[in-house]
Amino acid sequence: MTEKLTHLIKTLKDMQSVVLAYSGGVDSSFLLKAIQLSGIKSLAVIATSEIRTFNELEESKRTAEELGIKYIVIKTEEFSREEFVSNTPERCFFCKNELFDKLTHIASSEGYRVVIDGSTVDDTFDYRPGSKAARKYNIRTPLIEADFSKKEVRELSKQLGLQTWNKPSSPCLATRIPYGRRITKEVLKRIERAEDFMKSLGFQEVRVRDYDSIARIEVPEDKIEILSKPEIRENISETLKVIGYIYITLDLDGYKSGSMNRVLNGKLSIS
């Protein structure tokens, strides 16, 4: 057991009981495993709504069941907030505010001492308005407290036998919509269908950025040549047009996490 993992487990034991905001991703699954190793009282809460895919929900439930961690599924109501639907650069704050408000109430009513999430040190270097909501509700971030980077989480996840160790990042579907364009359930469903199709072709790390009639596809640079093959390109173009797009484009810069934030030009603080 590494020094950092030992520190993480001690941190969790000191908390005594926790409610985890569990997405099923690499970081929160690693934290779920650490909770199992700590033996503390815990509850994993999986949030479901139109901004998360059905496949992610099922994978989250499966991982929690495999680790033997008690979990519940709750419905979050982002669409009840105009601040979210209007899709300003602060959108993630209102999304996380909705989630953490519900988790705090669950912890209080069910007798858990601390609410935690799976943020890592890497998350402190990007524009993350959701972190303001975490501070508002006193959400603890054990992986940051133990100084875990995303790379270290992946490496230890592999050593611990977690199938999520090499799982691609998958933030909510709203991140595919440009700031300022209203978020609708129909558009989110279209994005989900488009990305599910791309994944069925073998592009596991993919984003379909939605600009109304235009789909801007991002895949890793080393996959661009594969996608550009005539038969694959034609299949993608035809299928995405059936899904609802008119113009199908490929981003020549390749997949970049948080690429929608380029328009912010460093004007917004991550605080």
C-alpha positions as CSV (number, residue, x, y, z in Angstrom):
1,M,0.0,0.0,0.0
2,T,1.4,3.4,-1.0
3,E,2.0,6.2,1.4
4,K,-0.7,8.3,-0.3
5,L,-3.3,5.5,-0.2
6,T,-2.5,5.0,3.5
7,H,-3.0,8.7,4.1
8,L,-6.3,8.6,2.1
9,I,-7.6,5.7,4.1
10,K,-6.7,7.4,7.4
11,T,-8.4,10.6,6.3
12,L,-11.6,8.6,5.5
13,K,-11.4,6.7,8.9
14,D,-11.2,10.1,10.6
15,M,-14.4,11.1,8.9
16,Q,-16.1,8.0,10.4
17,S,-19.1,8.0,8.0
18,V,-19.5,9.5,4.5
19,V,-21.9,10.2,1.7
20,L,-20.1,10.0,-1.6
21,A,-21.2,11.9,-4.8
22,Y,-20.6,8.9,-7.0
23,S,-20.5,9.3,-10.8
24,G,-18.9,5.9,-11.7
25,G,-15.9,7.6,-13.2
26,V,-12.2,6.9,-12.6
27,D,-11.8,9.2,-9.6
28,S,-15.0,8.5,-7.7
29,S,-14.6,4.7,-8.3
30,F,-11.1,4.8,-6.8
31,L,-12.5,6.7,-3.8
32,L,-15.3,4.2,-3.5
33,K,-12.6,1.4,-3.3
34,A,-10.7,3.4,-0.7
35,I,-13.9,3.7,1.3
36,Q,-14.3,-0.1,1.1
37,L,-10.7,-0.5,2.3
38,S,-11.3,1.9,5.2
39,G,-14.4,0.0,6.4
40,I,-16.3,3.1,7.4
41,K,-20.0,3.6,7.2
42,S,-20.8,4.9,3.8
43,L,-23.4,5.6,1.2
44,A,-22.7,6.2,-2.5
45,V,-25.3,8.4,-4.1
46,I,-25.7,8.2,-7.9
47,A,-27.4,11.1,-9.5
48,T,-29.5,10.6,-12.6
49,S,-31.0,13.2,-14.9
50,E,-31.1,14.2,-18.6
51,I,-27.5,15.4,-18.4
52,R,-26.2,11.9,-17.7
53,T,-26.3,8.9,-20.0
54,F,-28.1,5.7,-19.3
55,N,-24.9,3.7,-19.8
56,E,-23.1,5.8,-17.1
57,L,-25.9,5.1,-14.7
58,E,-25.8,1.3,-15.3
59,E,-21.9,1.3,-15.0
60,S,-22.0,3.2,-11.7
61,K,-24.6,0.8,-10.2
62,R,-22.5,-2.2,-11.4
63,T,-19.3,-0.9,-9.9
64,A,-20.9,-0.1,-6.5
65,E,-22.5,-3.6,-6.4
66,E,-19.1,-5.2,-7.2
67,L,-17.4,-3.4,-4.4
68,G,-20.3,-4.2,-2.0
69,I,-21.0,-0.5,-1.2
70,K,-24.5,0.6,-0.3
71,Y,-25.9,3.0,-2.9
72,I,-29.0,4.8,-3.9
73,V,-30.0,6.6,-7.1
74,I,-31.6,10.0,-6.9
75,K,-33.1,12.3,-9.5
76,T,-31.6,15.8,-9.8
77,E,-33.7,18.6,-11.3
78,E,-31.3,20.9,-13.1
79,F,-34.0,21.9,-15.6
80,S,-35.9,23.5,-12.8
81,R,-33.2,26.2,-12.6
82,E,-33.2,28.9,-15.3
83,E,-29.6,29.6,-14.4
84,F,-28.7,26.2,-15.6
85,V,-30.9,26.1,-18.7
86,S,-29.6,29.5,-19.9
87,N,-26.1,27.9,-20.0
88,T,-23.9,30.7,-18.8
89,P,-20.2,30.0,-18.0
90,E,-21.4,29.5,-14.4
91,R,-23.6,26.6,-15.4
92,C,-21.6,24.0,-13.5
93,F,-22.1,25.9,-10.2
94,F,-25.9,25.6,-10.5
95,C,-25.6,21.9,-11.4
96,K,-23.4,21.1,-8.5
97,N,-25.4,23.3,-6.2
98,E,-28.5,21.1,-7.0
99,L,-26.5,17.9,-6.3
100,F,-24.8,19.0,-3.1
101,D,-28.0,20.4,-1.7
102,K,-29.6,17.0,-2.0
103,L,-26.6,15.1,-0.7
104,T,-26.3,17.4,2.3
105,H,-29.9,16.7,3.2
106,I,-29.4,12.9,2.7
107,A,-26.4,13.0,5.0
108,S,-28.2,14.9,7.7
109,S,-31.3,12.8,7.6
110,E,-29.5,9.4,7.5
111,G,-26.8,10.2,10.1
112,Y,-23.7,10.5,7.9
113,R,-21.1,13.0,9.1
114,V,-19.4,14.1,5.9
115,V,-20.3,14.6,2.2
116,I,-17.4,13.9,-0.2
117,D,-16.6,13.9,-3.9
118,G,-13.9,12.6,-6.1
119,S,-12.1,15.7,-7.3
120,T,-8.4,15.4,-7.7
121,V,-5.5,17.9,-7.8
122,D,-5.9,18.2,-11.6
123,D,-9.3,19.7,-11.1
124,T,-7.8,22.7,-9.3
125,F,-6.0,23.8,-12.5
126,D,-9.1,24.1,-14.8
127,Y,-12.1,26.4,-14.8
128,R,-14.4,24.6,-12.3
129,P,-17.3,26.8,-11.1
130,G,-18.7,23.7,-9.5
131,S,-16.0,24.0,-6.8
132,K,-17.7,27.1,-5.5
133,A,-20.8,24.9,-4.7
134,A,-18.6,22.4,-3.0
135,R,-17.2,25.1,-0.7
136,K,-20.7,26.4,-0.1
137,Y,-21.8,23.1,1.3
138,N,-18.5,22.2,3.0
139,I,-18.0,19.2,0.7
140,R,-14.7,17.4,1.5
141,T,-12.4,16.3,-1.3
142,P,-10.2,13.4,0.1
143,L,-8.3,12.8,-3.1
144,I,-7.1,16.5,-3.1
145,E,-6.4,16.3,0.6
146,A,-4.2,13.3,0.0
147,D,-2.6,15.1,-3.1
148,F,-3.7,12.6,-5.7
149,S,-3.4,13.5,-9.4
150,K,-5.5,11.9,-12.1
151,K,-2.5,9.9,-13.3
152,E,-1.9,8.5,-9.8
153,V,-5.5,7.6,-9.4
154,R,-5.4,5.6,-12.7
155,E,-2.2,3.8,-11.7
156,L,-3.4,2.8,-8.3
157,S,-6.8,1.8,-9.7
158,K,-5.1,-0.6,-12.0
159,Q,-3.0,-2.1,-9.2
160,L,-6.2,-2.5,-7.1
161,G,-7.9,-4.3,-10.0
162,L,-10.5,-1.7,-10.7
163,Q,-11.9,-2.0,-14.2
164,T,-12.4,1.8,-14.3
165,W,-8.6,2.5,-14.3
166,N,-8.5,3.4,-18.0
167,K,-12.1,4.6,-18.4
168,P,-12.3,7.8,-20.5
169,S,-13.5,10.9,-18.7
170,S,-17.2,11.6,-19.2
171,P,-18.5,14.9,-17.9
172,C,-22.2,15.7,-18.2
173,L,-23.7,16.1,-21.6
174,A,-24.3,19.8,-21.1
175,T,-20.6,20.4,-21.6
176,R,-21.1,19.7,-25.3
177,I,-23.2,22.8,-25.8
178,P,-21.7,26.2,-26.3
179,Y,-22.1,28.7,-23.5
180,G,-25.1,31.0,-24.1
181,R,-27.1,28.5,-26.1
182,R,-30.1,27.2,-24.1
183,I,-29.9,23.6,-22.9
184,T,-32.9,21.4,-23.9
185,K,-33.6,17.8,-23.2
186,E,-34.0,17.1,-26.9
187,V,-30.5,18.4,-27.7
188,L,-29.0,16.3,-24.8
189,K,-30.6,13.2,-26.1
190,R,-29.3,13.9,-29.6
191,I,-25.8,14.3,-28.2
192,E,-26.1,11.0,-26.3
193,R,-27.3,9.1,-29.4
194,A,-24.4,10.6,-31.5
195,E,-21.7,9.7,-29.0
196,D,-23.1,6.2,-28.4
197,F,-22.9,5.7,-32.1
198,M,-19.3,6.9,-32.3
199,K,-18.4,4.6,-29.4
200,S,-20.0,1.7,-31.2
201,L,-17.4,2.3,-34.0
202,G,-14.6,2.0,-31.5
203,F,-14.0,5.7,-30.6
204,Q,-14.2,5.4,-26.8
205,E,-12.8,8.8,-26.2
206,V,-15.0,11.1,-28.2
207,R,-17.0,14.3,-27.9
208,V,-19.8,15.5,-30.2
209,R,-20.0,19.2,-29.6
210,D,-23.5,20.4,-30.6
211,Y,-23.9,23.7,-32.5
212,D,-27.6,23.3,-33.4
213,S,-27.3,22.1,-37.1
214,I,-23.6,21.5,-36.8
215,A,-21.8,18.6,-35.0
216,R,-18.2,19.2,-34.2
217,I,-16.5,15.8,-33.5
218,E,-13.5,15.5,-31.3
219,V,-11.4,12.3,-31.2
220,P,-7.8,11.8,-30.0
221,E,-5.2,13.0,-32.6
222,D,-4.1,9.4,-33.2
223,K,-7.7,8.4,-34.2
224,I,-8.2,11.2,-36.7
225,E,-6.7,9.2,-39.6
226,I,-9.0,6.3,-38.8
227,L,-12.1,8.4,-38.7
228,S,-11.1,10.0,-42.0
229,K,-11.2,6.7,-43.9
230,P,-13.9,7.1,-46.6
231,E,-16.2,4.3,-45.4
232,I,-16.0,5.3,-41.8
233,R,-16.4,9.0,-42.6
234,E,-19.4,8.4,-44.8
235,N,-21.1,6.1,-42.2
236,I,-20.6,8.8,-39.5
237,S,-21.9,11.5,-41.8
238,E,-25.0,9.6,-42.8
239,T,-25.9,8.4,-39.2
240,L,-25.4,11.8,-37.6
241,K,-27.6,13.4,-40.2
242,V,-30.3,10.9,-39.4
243,I,-29.9,11.8,-35.7
244,G,-30.6,15.4,-36.6
245,Y,-27.5,17.3,-37.7
246,I,-27.1,18.9,-41.1
247,Y,-23.4,19.6,-41.1
248,I,-20.8,17.1,-39.7
249,T,-17.4,18.5,-38.9
250,L,-14.1,17.1,-37.5
251,D,-12.0,19.1,-35.1
252,L,-8.4,18.9,-36.6
253,D,-6.9,19.8,-33.2
254,G,-8.3,16.5,-31.8
255,Y,-10.0,15.8,-28.5
256,K,-9.3,18.4,-25.8
257,S,-10.9,18.2,-22.4
258,G,-12.8,21.4,-21.7
259,S,-12.4,22.7,-25.2
260,M,-15.6,24.8,-24.8
261,N,-13.8,27.0,-22.3
262,R,-11.5,28.4,-25.0
263,V,-14.1,31.1,-25.6
264,L,-13.6,32.4,-22.1
265,N,-10.1,33.7,-22.9
266,G,-8.9,33.5,-19.4
267,K,-11.4,36.2,-18.3
268,L,-13.1,34.1,-15.6
269,S,-11.5,32.9,-12.3
270,I,-11.7,29.3,-11.1
271,S,-12.2,30.6,-7.6
